[in-house]
Each structure stands twice: as C-alpha cells, then as structure tokens.
Amino acid sequence: MTEKPKPNDQTVVLSDDQGHEETYNILFTFESEDYGKSYVLLYRAADEDDEEIEIQAFSFQPAADDTVLAGDLEPITDDAEWDMVQEVLNTFSATDGE
C-alpha cells in the first residue's frame, strides 16, 4: 500500500559532480509500506514555468519535521521500485489535472 502523495512547496538544493548547485522544487512526497521508504519527486525550479518538466525521484529519510534534506536523498536502483514510483506519479498527474 502506498500513502497518498502530499503536495509540497519546499525546495532543495542539489549539487552535480562539478559542484554546481541547482534549486529544485518538490512536487510531492509519499511513503510506501511495501518498500518501507519515503519518496520525493523533484523538478528544477528554473523549469517551473515550462510546459513540460523533467521529474527526478529519490528515496529519502524524512527529518523529524518531515522536511527533505539533499544529503538524505538516495537513488532508486530497483526496477520494480521505479515502476511503483512511476505509477504513483501517473496517479498524481491524473488527479492533479482534474
């Protein structure tokens, strides 16, 4: 079972391999009982007004106040886990447009 996604207005700053920092908006977070993890879906803040945005997903350990910290993000490496995250995103996208 997956907890309903929670829209979020928080941002997080990520650094690439060269140390360049970029601000990302958090689209939503959710928890999966099946995987025992929390997940966050992000998009670049600079792309906010674009018609299409690239969404990135990570698992994370939420802070005590449920905030997302860049240092807590972990890549999703399991194909079945990716499929579950994609399904949640598709559901969120379908209900967000209503």
N, C-alpha and C positions, 0 to 999 in steps of 0.2 A: 504494500500500500504506500502511496506517495501523498504527502501532505500537500494541500492546495498551495500553489505559488503565491508569494506575498510581494506585490509591487513595492519598489523601494526607490527613494530619491537620494540615496547615498552615492558617493563617488569613491573611487580607489585609484591610487597612482601606481602604475606598473612600470618597471624598467626592463628594457631589452638587453641583449647580450653586450651592447656597446655602452650601456649606462644611460641611454636616452630615456627620460621619463615621459609618460603619457597618461593623461587623466581618462579614466573610464567611468561611465555611468553604470549603475547596477540596474538591470532591467527587472529582475526579481530573484528571490532566493526560495529554496524549498528543501524539504527533508525527505529522504527515502528510508522507510523502515526496512525494505528489502536489502538495501546496501549498508544501512546503519550510518549514513553520511548526510551532511548538508551540502547543498549545491548553490552556486551563484552563476547567473548569466549576465555578461557584461557587453558593452559596446563602447567604442571610442566616443568621448564627449565631443570631439571635433566633428563627428559624423551625425550628430543629433538631428540636424535639420535635413539630412539626406533622405531621399525617397526609399532607398534600401540601405540597410546597415549590416555589417558583419558582426555576428554574435559569437562570443567566446564563452566557454563553460569550464568551470573548475569545481572540484570538491573543496571543502574548507571546514575548519573547526571554528564555529562562531565564538566570538568573545562573550564575556559574561553579559554584556548588554545587547547581544545579537548583532553587533556590527561585524563587518567583513574587513579584515586587515590583509594587505597584499602579501605579507610574509606567511600567511596561513593558507594560501591557495596551493592546491595540488592538481597536477594534470590528471585527466581521466584517460586511462590507458586500456580499459576493458571494453570490447566491442558491445557486449550486452548492456553495460552501464551507459555507453554512448547512446544506444538505441532508446533506453529508458529516458534519458535527458532530452533527446530529440522529441519523443512522444509528449513529454510534459511541455516543451516549448510549443509544439504544434497545438496542443490543447489551449495553452495560454494565448497564442496568436488568434485562434478561432474565437475564443470568448472575449478577447480584448477588442476585437473589431465589431462586436455586436452593440 
